[in-house]
C-alpha cells in the first residue's frame, strides 16, 4: 500500500569529465543524496548522502571540482552500489512512497545503473519531476535548473551545490513550495 504522508527526494551525483568520458569509462553514481519531506508539516525529517565507490570509472579532477567528492573520500567512506541500494531499501522502503528528483536524469541514471549491475530497481513507480513542476507553477517558458529555481523562489541555497546530500535538501524545499503555493 502506498503511503502519502511523505515524499522521498533523491539527487544523484555521478562520475563526470570535462568533455567525453575517457576510453573504457562511463558515468557512474558516486553519491545518492536523500531527503524526506513530511507533507503535513513541510519539514525535512531525514537527510543523508550515501557515498559509492565507482567500479567502472574514476573520479576526474573536473568531477571533484564540481562535486567536492574526491577519490580518497570514496575509498574511505564509500560503499559498493549494491550496498548503497540495500541501505536505501532498508532505511527508506522507497517502493512504498512517491519519490521525486529535479529532472529526469536521476530516474534514468538509477534505472540504467541497476540494470547494468543486475540489481532490482528499488524505487516505486510514482515519480514527481520537480523541475517540470516548478516550471508549471511559475509559468516558465523553459524549465530552470535547481539553483535558478531557488533564486526565483527566494530560497537560499543550503550547503554545496552538486553534492547529493545538500541538493536533495534544497530540492525538498522547492517541492514543498510547489505543493503549498
NORLINLIN-V581027 format. One line per field, one symbol per residue. ss: DSSP state (~ for helix, > for strand, _ for the rest). phi: phi as a letter, one per 40 degrees, with the letter a starting at -180 (. if undefined). burial: 1 if it has 16 or more other ideal C-beta (glycine too) atoms within 10 Angstrom, else 0. Layout:
ss = ???
phi = ???
burial = ???
//
This chain:
ss = __>>>>>>>>>>>>______________>>>>>>>>>>_____>>>>>>>>>________~~~~~~~___~~~~~~~_>_~~~~~~~~~~~~_~~~>>>>>___~~~~~~~~~~~~~_________>>>~~~~~~~~~_______~~~~~~~___________~~~~~~~~~~~~~~~~~_
phi = .cbbcabcbbbcbbdabcgcccdgbadacbabcbabbccccgcccaaabbcbccbbabccdcccccbgcbdcdcccbcbcdccccccdcccbfcccbcbaacgcdcdccccccccccgbdccccccbbccccccccccgccbdbcdcccdcccfbccbgbcgbddccdcccdcccdddcbb
burial = 0000011111111111100000000011111111111010000101111111110010110010001010101100010010011001000101001111111001101100110000000110000111101110100000100100110000000000111111111111111111000
//
